[in-house]
Amino acid sequence: MEEMTMEFPARHWRAAAAVTDGDAANPCDTGTMTPDVMTFGKARADAVLCGVVSSGNLEVLVEPGDDASVCRIAVATSAEGFGEIWRAVLADFAARHAVGGLALSINDAGATPAVVSLRLGQAFESFRSAA
């Protein structure tokens, strides 16, 4: 089992000072996005688990992190020797999403880069839209 942890400087989530409209049950509905910052009406405190560890698949846990300026990603994988590919897939994910301030934990059972990218996107969207 290979384990690695990576940190990416990233765009970050910032709680909005005063958002009064939108769906109170889903704070993400009140969100606005600029190229650098995604804002929401209230702070997040929950975690989301997406996927399952099985042959050719992985699970991703997304939760609030300790530092709003970085996204910390920990990977545990059964596939050894693919560190550079992991770094490329995770750097692409961090560049496409406002993931600053999040901590992701990945348990992998040999998923392909396309499956990793898909599952990361699903977990991020689930976290973002969780009530």
C-alpha positions in Angstrom: 0.0 0.0 0.0 1.5 3.3 -1.1 0.5 6.5 0.9 1.1 10.1 -0.1 -0.1 13.5 1.0 -0.2 16.5 -1.3 -1.1 20.1 -0.7 -2.3 22.5 -3.4 -2.6 26.3 -3.1 -6.1 26.8 -4.3 -9.0 29.1 -4.7 -10.9 29.1 -1.5 -14.4 29.2 -0.1 -15.2 32.3 1.9 -18.4 32.8 4.0 -20.4 35.8 2.7 -20.9 38.6 5.1 -24.6 39.1 4.4 -26.6 36.8 2.2 -30.3 37.0 2.9 -32.0 35.5 -0.1 -32.1 31.9 -1.5 -33.1 28.6 -0.1 -32.3 28.4 3.7 -32.3 24.6 3.5 -29.5 24.6 0.9 -27.0 27.4 1.5 -25.3 26.5 -1.8 -28.3 27.9 -3.7 -27.2 31.4 -2.5 -23.7 30.9 -3.7 -21.9 33.2 -6.2 -18.7 32.4 -8.0 -16.0 34.6 -9.2 -12.8 33.4 -10.9 -11.0 33.4 -7.5 -13.6 32.9 -4.8 -16.8 30.9 -4.2 -19.0 32.4 -1.5 -21.8 30.8 0.4 -24.3 32.2 2.9 -23.1 30.2 5.9 -20.0 28.2 6.8 -19.8 24.4 6.2 -19.2 21.9 9.0 -20.0 18.5 7.5 -18.2 15.8 5.6 -19.2 13.8 2.6 -18.1 10.3 1.6 -18.4 9.3 -2.1 -17.7 6.0 -3.8 -16.6 2.6 -2.5 -13.2 0.8 -2.3 -13.5 -2.1 -4.7 -11.5 -3.3 -7.7 -10.9 -0.4 -10.1 -12.7 2.1 -7.9 -12.1 4.4 -4.9 -13.7 6.3 -2.1 -13.3 10.0 -1.4 -13.9 11.7 1.9 -14.3 15.5 1.7 -14.3 17.6 4.9 -13.4 21.0 6.0 -9.6 21.5 6.4 -7.4 23.4 8.8 -6.0 26.0 6.4 -8.2 28.1 4.1 -5.3 28.8 1.7 -4.7 25.1 0.7 -6.4 21.9 -0.2 -4.8 18.9 1.6 -5.2 15.6 -0.2 -4.1 12.3 1.4 -4.0 9.2 -0.9 -3.8 5.5 0.1 -3.6 3.3 -3.0 -2.9 -0.3 -3.8 -1.2 0.8 -7.1 2.5 1.5 -6.4 4.7 3.7 -8.7 2.1 6.0 -10.0 2.9 9.1 -7.9 3.5 11.4 -10.9 0.1 10.4 -12.4 -1.6 11.0 -9.1 0.0 14.4 -8.8 -1.1 15.4 -12.3 -4.7 14.3 -11.7 -5.0 16.0 -8.3 -3.3 19.2 -9.6 -5.8 19.3 -12.4 -8.7 18.8 -10.0 -7.4 21.6 -7.6 -7.0 23.9 -10.6 -10.6 23.3 -11.8 -12.4 23.6 -8.5 -12.5 26.1 -5.5 -11.1 23.6 -3.1 -9.1 25.7 -0.7 -9.9 25.0 2.9 -10.8 21.4 2.2 -9.2 18.1 3.3 -9.7 15.1 1.0 -8.9 11.5 1.9 -8.7 9.0 -0.9 -8.7 5.2 -0.5 -7.9 3.7 -3.9 -8.2 0.2 -5.3 -6.5 0.7 -8.6 -8.9 3.3 -10.2 -7.9 4.8 -13.6 -7.1 8.5 -13.8 -10.5 9.1 -15.5 -12.4 7.3 -12.6 -10.3 9.3 -10.0 -11.2 12.6 -11.7 -14.9 11.6 -12.0 -15.1 10.5 -8.3 -13.3 13.7 -7.1 -15.8 15.8 -9.0 -18.7 13.9 -7.6 -17.5 14.1 -4.0 -16.8 17.9 -4.4 -20.2 18.6 -5.8 -21.9 16.4 -3.1 -20.0 18.3 -0.4 -20.8 21.7 -1.9 -24.5 20.9 -2.2 -25.0 19.1 1.2 -27.4 20.8 3.4 
